[in-house]
């Protein structure tokens, strides 16, 4: 699944996909945003607007 359309995706689905990709493929958020060439701050803001915060110590959104 491409994340280039993250701004219009359902926020719960986006959070789930991002967490899965960090866990299974990328190891951390920085590698994920670099691979998909998306703005990290925009992704964090998009998920924060839906009530999800990024927790760097667990490398996931909650």
N, C-alpha and C positions, 0 to 999 in steps of 0.2 A: 504494500500500500504506500502510495506516495504521500508525503506530508506537505507538498508544496501548496496545497489548498487548505492548510490548517485554519486559516481565518474564517472559513465558512463551514467547517466540519462541526458536528455535534460535539460539545465540549467534553462530555463523559466518554464518548468514543475516542476522541483525540487523546485524552489523558491516558486511557487504557492502552492505546497504540504506542504512544510515546514511552510509557513505562515498560511495555513489553520489548520495544526495540532497544531501549537503553540496557535492559537486563540481558537480552538474548544476542544482540548484535554489536552494540557500540560501547558499552562500558560506562559511558557518562554522557551528560547532555551536550557538552562541547563537541564531542565527536559526531553526535547525531546532527546537530545544526550545521556543522561544517560539511558533512556528507550531502545533506539535502539543500545546502546553500540557502538557509532561511535565517532570519534575524532572531537571535536568541532572546533578546529583550521583548520582541513582539510575541514570540511563542509563550514566554513566561507571563506576559501581560494578558494574553488571550485566555490562558488557563486560570490566572488569578481572578479575572472578571467572572469566572464561573465558580469561584470559591476554592480553587486548588492552588496550593503553594508548593514550590520546589524545595525539597529538603536535600541539600548537597551531601549530608552525612549518610543518607540512605540511597542517594542517587535515584530519587523518584518523586513524582507529584502525589500529593495527598490532599 
